[in-house]
Amino acid sequence: MEMNKIEKLEQDVPFKVDVYKGLTSSPKEISSKYFYDDEGSLIFQEITRMKEYYPTRLEMDVFTRNKSDIVKRIENDRIDVVELGAGDGHKTKVLLEEMSKQKKRTKFFPIDISEKAIRELLKNIQSGPGLEVLPVVGDFFHGLGKVVEESLNQKLVLFLGSNIGNFGPGERISFLKGLKDSLNPGDMILIGLDLKKDIQKLMDAYSDPHGVTERFNLNLLKRINRELGGNFKLNQFYHHAFYNPRKGAMESSLLSLKEQEVYIEEYGTSFHFDEFEPILLEHSYKFTLSEIQNMAHLSGLDLVENFFDSSKGYVNSLWKVKAESHLH
């Protein structure tokens, strides 16, 4: 079967700028969005298959338990499904098959920064009767902008995997407002959110005993070495994760095992690390149902319904763009 044509957008990813800013700031910090180069995306797929890493499994449970009700919430017979950060699409496939069963004509626009991830997705999900797959390699908003230009139908935007948890409180509201503003009244967003739970369960998921999460984090230093000419020695940094109850978030950092200088060719300069100095890489916020309701409210979106897994540890929350939200 012929591969779907993959649309590649110019990447507006200021990796070079952000890494420099991050390594010169105090404390040092680099955004988790840079984890997902091709190798990082593959390691993340490995993480999602570990028994300790529950979010993927719970979200899959949400979809298999609630797929019929989720799809029934979509009024129109023609629907454009847009997935931000689509990965390999194995969860989304459950919803798309249900849409076909409920006789909806669907265009599926998976958007991912990694072409490798999109190629994996195309092995899982292919165009067929009632389903057209139109993949886009690019960042979220460039990809979404491209889809919005082409789309004439009601849109359902998927933002799964509790990716919203990687944004800080103010950042996630501005992201969601930006998302809402790029959509039309009546369009919907299905957002995956990990709920607050037993802290040991969180620790096991984000600092696994197999060292896969550590490899995932260290891959970011490999990427800096490869793309920016860095000389990070990976065995001189280690992965540390803990739950911060005041923030309601897991925090992941790489710690320097000794005092050292790291030279990066792209900047023609060295960066100093003290012994045990961290580079903060990721926050993974966890939520309560009232925090989710409040997030929708602050973003100017209507919460339509929450769909849960069987353990009530994870929720996919369906939100709708209000009719009046485009009147400025």
Number of C-alpha atoms within 10 A of each C-alpha: 5 6 10 16 11 16 14 15 14 10 12 10 13 9 16 13 10 15 18 17 14 17 17 13 12 9 11 18 21 21 16 17 16 20 22 22 18 14 17 22 21 18 19 19 14 14 22 16 12 15 12 19 21 21 22 22 18 21 25 18 18 23 23 15 15 17 18 15 13 21 17 13 12 18 11 12 13 18 22 22 25 25 26 23 24 25 28 23 19 14 20 23 16 14 19 22 15 20 24 16 12 13 12 20 18 22 21 25 21 30 29 25 27 22 21 18 25 23 18 15 20 21 12 13 21 18 17 9 9 15 20 17 19 19 25 29 24 25 20 17 16 17 26 23 14 15 21 17 8 9 14 11 17 20 26 22 24 21 19 23 24 22 17 22 20 21 19 15 13 8 12 16 19 14 15 19 16 13 18 22 15 13 21 18 17 16 20 26 28 23 19 25 26 25 20 17 14 9 14 10 12 23 17 16 21 23 19 18 11 11 11 17 23 21 17 21 24 22 20 21 19 20 19 19 18 11 14 16 16 21 17 19 13 15 9 14 22 17 20 17 22 18 20 14 12 6 14 16 21 22 20 24 24 24 19 21 16 13 12 15 14 14 17 19 14 14 13 9 12 15 12 14 19 13 14 14 18 21 22 20 22 24 23 23 25 24 18 16 14 8 12 18 16 14 17 20 14 14 20 21 24 18 21 14 16 18 21 19 19 11 9 13 17 30 27 26 22 23 24 22 22 17 13 9 14 14 5 4
